[in-house]
Amino acid sequence: MNEYLSSVLEEVEKKNSNEPEFIQAVREVLQTVEPVIDKHPEFKQTSLLERIVEPERIIVFRVPWINDNGKVVVNRGYRVQFSSVIGPYKGGLRFHPNVNQSIIKFLGFEQIFKNALTGLPIGGGKGGSDFDPKRKSDNEIMRFCQSYMTELYRHIGQDVDVPAGDIGVGAREIGYLFGQYKRIRNAYEGGVLTGKAICYGGSLARKEATGYGLIFYVREMLKAHNETLKDKTVTISGSGNVAIYACEKALENGAKVVAMSDSNGCIYDPNGIKLDIIKEIKEIKRERIKTYLQSCPNAQYFERTSEDSPIWDIKTDIALPCATQNELTLNSAKKLVANGVLAVGEGANMPCTQSATDFLLENKVLVAPAKAANAGGVATSAIEMSQNSMRFYYTFEEVEAKLERIMINIFDTCRKNAEEYGCTGNYVAGANIAAFKKLADGMMAQGIV
Ligand code: NDP
């Protein structure tokens, strides 16, 4: 890293010393954009990097709600409005007990680059709460969402900031959040949230979009290296929204998915995972993945006993981490490489630790970086917003076709930028460079703001 980049990183580390995930996300970007910085002395003159790493605004708030036993519970809510240079802040809400400012800031920072790559007019933001939706009744979820929105509503709007789902926030939570927003505002502003149910303004194919988009990206990446998904063995961590629809599209492309997981452990079914059973366990019953064995007794279950998920010990051609940040460690990367992995596609945000990514790239594994490979979700959210503005719906096929075109474009952009800046085949660098250039151009055009 040149002197300017190093000094910015040092300052970020100093100012945010208790935010390791945020520092990790910033470091990864700064390490790859040096060739662009070298070409543009005006970026240093206008402190462009210092500005890009500082969120425009952080909102932290109290979320009090009453549980089913009548006890008042207090959670902490967040919304980080990171950058509006390209459009209204856009990014999901995460409800998970480990949510803190570092996690929300890293997600917000990643989001501005991801959104830039989609080619659509959306800025970057992220939010959430340390609320744990597991084992809560529907009524508790509703009361929490209503309280959360009672503060958040004043900071969002369809041209201001448009939240969506993420871990722990799906169509049910978006519904409760939307209902409360509409009640407070006394107006139907459909585009204020995305990931809505189809019956009141959601987009067909939004639920499937992140997982499908990941597979479109991986398919394009494999194609560029004369490979296909057909007959490849695939392992997918997680069994939530992204994982389930990545699995569905991988199967459609002729791949064989042999393992999936949740935070407790993973199932391995060498005959191929039965996706309808996973959907029933996770989307309907909201149970642990272990119960898969009740329907498929020949499958195996491996309990998670350390930070290294047992799923990465399984031999596979393609590994798709689709659960959470830093879930694929250097140890796991070594196992994947030893087992001959061909490609890793990041469905989750920052699922590989920095040393895992470095190791995979050094060993010529194809890496589809999260910012690019999971951008299909937010791209389809932008398509949902445009349908809300038009008061009009596209068919499932129309949305999927748009999503596919966007993902092909994103891959092409990553490939071309990697080639142009001397790192052919390194799509991590290609994605960061392409997104950074777009953001930097916008920032230069809009003056010091
Ligand atoms: P869901 O809540 O639907 O599913 C999350 C899955 O990951 C669950 O199987 C969950 O298991 C597992 N998981 C969550 N936290 C951990 C943890 N700390 N350790 C191990 N496993 C964990 O979330 P999504 O599928 O929506 O999101 C998954 C990832 O994809 C996240 O990184 C998210 O930021 C990213 N993403 C999501 C998009 C979307 O459109 N939904 C768009 C772009 C990125 P358990 O049930 O046991 O907690």
Residues whose N, C-alpha, C, O or C-beta is under 5 A from the ligand:
A	BS01	NDP	G165 D166 I167 G168 T210 G238 S239 G240 N241 V242 A243 S261 D262 S263 N264 C322 A323 T324 Q325 G347 A348 N349 N374 G377
